Amino acid sequence: MNKYWSLLTKKLSPYEPGEQPQDRKYLKLNTNENPFPPSEEVLSKIRGSVSDSLRLYPDPNSTKLKSAIANYYDLDINNIFVGNGSDEILAFSFLAFFKDKNPISFPNVTYSFYPVYCNLFEIGFNTFPLDCNFSIDIEKIDTNSGGIIFPNPNAPTGVYFGLSGIEEILNKFPDIMLIVDEAYIDFGGASCIELIEKYNNLLVIQTFSKSRSLAGMRVGFAIGHPNLIMALNRVKNSFNSYPLDTIAIEGAIGAIEDNDYFVTCCSQIVEARKYLSNELEKMSFHVLPSKANFLFVNHPKLDAASIYRKLKESGILVRHFNNPIIDNFLRITIGKKEEMILLVKSIKSITGVDHV
């Protein structure tokens, strides 16, 4: 057993999250967390759920939360699946839909958990190159794919792929699953949820961690044809039957119901993103067009790894990826406007880039 376990684990390259050092207080712009706290309505529901009822197991079907999500998107509850974060739902989805004889396809620059799941579940995969603008080129997707998945907007680039392009993929590949990972869709893109009634091979996955300020609770959901939701439930209850906990359910209901607060927070993040993008471009940075709560940037004369290290020394964390395709880029989470002003000042001070 020990020998077998050793051989199995040695093949795995686990996902590496953004660093979270504890040696000092940092301005964290490396993990795409929301800079705004949960709303008072959310906190009120959470406080109300902390009672004697915690001695009881939560609703195994999370019916109240599914109903709230269904009402928000004007869908049937049978279109909704919820899980302990979108990453758990992604894991279930890989098991439910991608155990095909043909390898699945995803971009060569994308969310780095996808190959981890493939290796863990022994699913073959191919990557297809993005175009010169880091956008999806449909002609590059393998016509023999056993399934397709990508984030939209993409991670870590923030580049958004429009609904017409998604429909083109669905029409070109009508017999395989397309999973669109919309973790960042609320910061400027149009969700493809509207397409699920037209295409029964489309699954859309979202999270409460980014736009709804609940990263500490790990709540995600998927929307698709009832048959897809049924498949996810079968995998979940065969693999990890533990439902969302009572507190998470109530917090998520509050977040989906307090739409005014959600819209306000997203609007402020979009405004701060615009400010930072403009300021970086003034300093000759190349800034990819982003519909996410982060920017993906590089500079023609300055080394990204060096900027990352100097920012960290000054107490600011951004994300640098050790990937040859993108190793001269930085991913910068959008914080509050005042945090973005501080970041701009730090970049000018550290690099002197405003004089380059």
C-alpha positions in Angstrom: 0.0 0.0 0.0 2.8 2.4 0.9 4.5 1.8 -2.4 1.3 2.3 -4.3 0.4 5.5 -2.5 3.9 6.9 -3.1 3.7 6.2 -6.8 0.3 7.8 -7.0 1.1 11.0 -5.1 4.4 11.5 -6.8 2.6 12.0 -10.1 0.5 14.9 -8.7 1.4 18.6 -9.0 -1.0 20.3 -6.6 -2.6 23.6 -7.1 -0.6 26.5 -5.6 -2.7 29.3 -4.2 -1.5 32.9 -3.9 0.9 33.3 -1.0 -0.4 34.5 2.3 2.6 35.3 4.4 2.1 36.0 8.1 5.3 37.9 8.9 3.8 41.4 8.6 0.7 43.2 7.6 0.4 43.4 3.8 -1.8 45.1 1.3 -3.1 41.9 -0.3 -3.6 42.3 -4.0 -2.7 38.7 -5.0 -5.7 36.5 -4.3 -8.6 38.4 -5.9 -10.6 38.8 -2.7 -13.2 41.5 -2.5 -12.0 44.6 -0.7 -15.5 45.3 0.6 -17.0 43.3 3.6 -20.2 41.4 3.4 -23.3 43.6 3.7 -25.1 44.2 6.9 -28.0 42.0 5.6 -25.6 39.1 5.1 -24.0 39.6 8.6 -27.5 39.8 10.1 -28.5 36.5 8.5 -25.2 34.9 9.7 -25.8 36.1 13.3 -29.3 34.8 13.2 -28.2 31.4 12.1 -25.9 31.0 15.1 -28.3 29.4 17.5 -29.2 26.1 19.2 -30.1 24.8 15.7 -26.4 24.3 15.0 -26.6 21.0 16.8 -28.7 19.8 13.8 -27.4 18.8 10.4 -28.0 21.4 7.7 -30.5 20.8 4.9 -28.8 18.3 2.7 -30.3 19.9 -0.4 -29.7 23.6 0.5 -33.2 24.2 -0.8 -33.6 27.7 0.5 -30.4 28.8 -1.2 -31.2 27.1 -4.4 -34.6 28.8 -4.4 -32.9 32.2 -3.8 -30.5 31.7 -6.7 -33.3 30.4 -9.0 -35.4 33.4 -8.2 -32.5 35.8 -8.9 -31.9 34.3 -12.3 -35.6 33.6 -13.0 -34.9 29.8 -13.4 -36.3 26.6 -12.0 -34.7 25.2 -8.8 -33.9 22.1 -10.9 -31.4 24.2 -12.8 -29.4 24.9 -9.7 -26.6 23.0 -8.0 -24.7 24.4 -4.9 -21.4 23.3 -3.3 -18.6 24.2 -0.9 -17.0 26.7 -3.3 -16.8 26.6 -7.0 -13.6 24.5 -6.9 -15.6 21.7 -5.3 -18.2 22.0 -8.1 -15.4 22.0 -10.7 -14.1 18.7 -9.2 -17.5 17.1 -9.3 -17.9 18.4 -12.9 -14.7 16.9 -14.1 -15.8 13.5 -12.6 -19.3 13.8 -14.0 -18.7 15.0 -17.5 -15.0 14.7 -18.5 -14.3 11.0 -18.0 -14.3 10.5 -21.7 -12.0 8.5 -24.0 -11.0 11.7 -25.7 -8.9 14.3 -23.9 -10.6 17.5 -22.8 -9.4 20.9 -24.0 -8.7 24.2 -22.2 -6.5 27.2 -23.0 -2.7 27.1 -22.4 -3.1 30.1 -20.2 -5.9 29.5 -17.8 -6.9 28.6 -14.2 -4.1 26.3 -13.0 -6.5 24.0 -11.1 -7.7 22.4 -14.4 -4.6 20.3 -15.1 -4.5 19.4 -11.4 -8.0 17.9 -11.6 -7.1 16.1 -14.8 -4.0 14.5 -13.2 -5.9 13.6 -10.0 -8.8 12.0 -11.9 -6.7 10.5 -14.7 -8.4 12.6 -17.4 -6.5 13.3 -20.6 -6.2 16.9 -21.7 -4.9 19.1 -24.5 -4.3 22.8 -24.3 -5.0 25.2 -27.2 -3.1 28.4 -27.7 -4.7 31.8 -27.1 -4.3 34.4 -29.9 -1.9 37.3 -29.7 -4.4 39.3 -27.6 -4.8 36.4 -25.1 -8.3 35.6 -26.4 -9.8 32.3 -27.4 -9.3 31.2 -31.0 -12.0 28.7 -31.7 -10.2 27.2 -34.6 -7.4 26.1 -32.3 -9.7 23.9 -30.2 -9.2 20.2 -31.0 -12.1 18.9 -33.0 -11.9 15.6 -31.2 -12.1 17.1 -27.7 -13.9 15.1 -25.0 -15.0 18.3 -23.4 -14.1 22.0 -23.1 -13.7 24.3 -20.1 -12.4 27.8 -19.6 -12.9 30.7 -17.3 -14.8 33.7 -18.6 -13.3 36.3 -18.0 -10.2 34.2 -18.2 -7.8 33.7 -15.3 -5.2 35.0 -14.9 -5.6 37.4 -17.8 -9.0 39.0 -17.2 -9.8 38.8 -20.9 -13.5 38.3 -21.6 -15.0 36.1 -24.4 -18.3 37.3 -25.7 -21.6 35.4 -25.8 -21.5 35.1 -29.6 -18.2 33.3 -29.3 -19.6 30.9 -26.7 -22.5 30.1 -28.9 -20.2 29.5 -31.8 -18.4 26.9 -29.7 -21.7 25.3 -28.6 -22.8 25.0 -32.2 -19.5 23.7 -33.4 -19.3 21.1 -30.6 -22.9 20.1 -30.0 -22.2 16.6 -28.6 -19.7 17.4 -25.8 -19.8 19.3 -22.6 -18.8 23.0 -22.4 -18.2 24.3 -18.9 -17.8 28.0 -18.5 -16.2 29.0 -15.2 -17.7 32.5 -14.4 -15.9 33.3 -11.2 -15.3 36.9 -12.3 -18.3 37.5 -14.5 -19.9 40.1 -12.3 -17.2 42.7 -12.9 -18.2 43.7 -16.4 -19.0 40.7 -18.5 -22.4 39.2 -19.6 -23.1 35.8 -18.2 -23.9 33.0 -20.5 -26.5 31.7 -18.1 -29.1 33.0 -20.6 -28.0 30.2 -23.0 -28.7 27.2 -20.8 -32.3 26.9 -21.9 -31.1 26.7 -25.5 -28.1 24.4 -25.0 -28.3 21.3 -22.8 -24.5 20.7 -23.0 -23.6 24.0 -21.2 -22.8 24.2 -17.5 -22.1 27.6 -15.9 -20.2 27.7 -12.6 -20.1 30.8 -10.4 -18.9 31.6 -6.8 -19.8 33.9 -3.9 -16.2 34.4 -3.1 -15.4 37.3 -5.4 -18.2 39.7 -6.2 -20.3 38.8 -3.2 -17.5 39.0 -0.5 -17.9 35.5 0.9 -14.5 34.0 0.2 -14.2 32.9 3.8 -17.4 30.8 3.5 -16.7 28.8 0.3 -20.0 28.9 -1.5 -20.4 28.2 -5.2 -23.2 27.2 -7.6 -23.7 25.7 -11.0 -26.5 26.4 -13.5 -27.5 24.1 -16.3 -30.0 21.7 -17.8 -31.7 19.6 -15.1 -30.0 16.4 -16.4 -26.7 18.0 -15.8 -27.7 19.0 -12.3 -28.9 15.5 -11.6 -25.5 14.2 -12.7 -23.7 16.5 -10.4 -25.9 15.4 -7.5 -25.2 11.8 -8.2 -21.4 12.4 -8.2 -21.6 14.6 -5.1 -23.6 12.0 -3.1 -21.3 9.2 -4.2 -18.1 11.2 -3.4 -18.7 13.9 -0.8 -22.2 14.0 0.5 -21.5 16.8 2.9 -23.8 19.8 2.1 -23.2 23.5 2.7 -23.3 24.3 6.4 -26.2 26.2 8.0 -24.2 29.4 8.4 -22.9 29.4 4.8 -26.4 28.8 3.5 -27.9 31.8 5.3 -24.9 34.1 4.5 -25.2 33.2 0.8 -29.0 33.8 0.8 -28.3 37.3 2.3 -25.7 38.0 -0.4 -27.9 37.0 -3.3 -30.9 39.0 -1.9 -29.0 42.2 -1.1 -28.6 43.2 -4.8 -28.2 46.9 -4.2 -25.1 46.3 -2.1 -23.7 43.9 -4.6 -24.2 46.3 -7.5 -22.6 49.2 -5.5 -19.5 47.1 -4.6 -19.0 45.9 -8.1 -19.4 49.4 -9.5 -16.7 50.7 -7.2 -14.3 47.9 -8.1 -14.9 48.6 -11.8 -14.2 52.3 -11.2 -11.0 51.5 -9.3 -9.9 49.1 -12.1 -10.3 51.9 -14.6 -8.3 54.2 -12.5 -5.4 51.7 -12.0 -5.4 50.8 -15.7 -5.2 54.4 -16.8 -2.4 55.1 -14.3 -0.3 52.1 -15.3 -0.7 52.9 -19.0 0.6 56.4 -18.3 3.7 54.6 -16.9 4.1 52.6 -20.2 2.7 49.3 -18.8 0.8 47.1 -21.2 -2.5 46.4 -19.5 -4.8 43.7 -20.9 -8.5 44.7 -21.2 -10.1 43.2 -18.1 -13.6 42.4 -17.2 -12.5 40.8 -13.9 -11.6 42.2 -10.5 -7.9 42.2 -11.4 -5.5 43.5 -14.1 -2.9 41.5 -16.0 0.0 43.8 -16.8 3.6 43.9 -18.0 6.2 46.5 -19.0 8.4 46.4 -22.1 11.5 47.4 -20.1 11.0 46.2 -16.6 11.2 42.7 -15.2 7.9 41.5 -13.7 9.6 39.3 -11.1 11.7 42.2 -9.9 8.7 44.5 -9.5 6.9 41.7 -7.6 9.8 41.3 -5.2 10.1 45.1 -4.6 6.4 45.5 -4.0 6.5 42.7 -1.5 9.4 44.3 0.3 7.3 47.5 0.6 4.3 45.6 2.0 2.2 45.0 -1.2 1.5 41.5 -2.5 0.7 41.0 -6.2 0.7 37.7 -8.1 3.6 36.5 -10.3 3.3 33.2 -12.2 6.2 30.9 -12.9 4.9 30.1 -16.4 7.2 30.8 -19.4 4.2 32.1 -21.4 3.3 34.7 -18.8 6.3 35.0 -16.5 6.8 38.7 -17.4 3.3 39.6 -16.3 1.8 40.5 -12.9 -1.7 39.9 -11.8 -3.0 42.7 -9.6 -6.2 42.4 -7.6 -8.4 45.5 -7.6 -8.9 46.9 -4.2 -10.5 50.1 -2.9 -9.7 53.3 -4.7 -7.4 54.5 -1.9 -5.5 51.2 -2.1 -5.0 51.6 -5.8 -3.6 55.1 -5.2 -1.2 53.7 -2.7 -0.1 51.0 -5.2 0.5 53.5 -8.0 2.7 55.6 -5.6 4.6 52.5 -4.6 5.2 51.4 -8.2 6.5 54.9 -9.0 8.7 54.9 -6.0 10.1 51.4 -6.4 10.7 51.3 -10.1 10.9 54.9 -11.2 8.8 53.7 -14.1 7.1 57.1 -14.5 10.5 58.4 -15.8 11.1 55.4 -18.2 
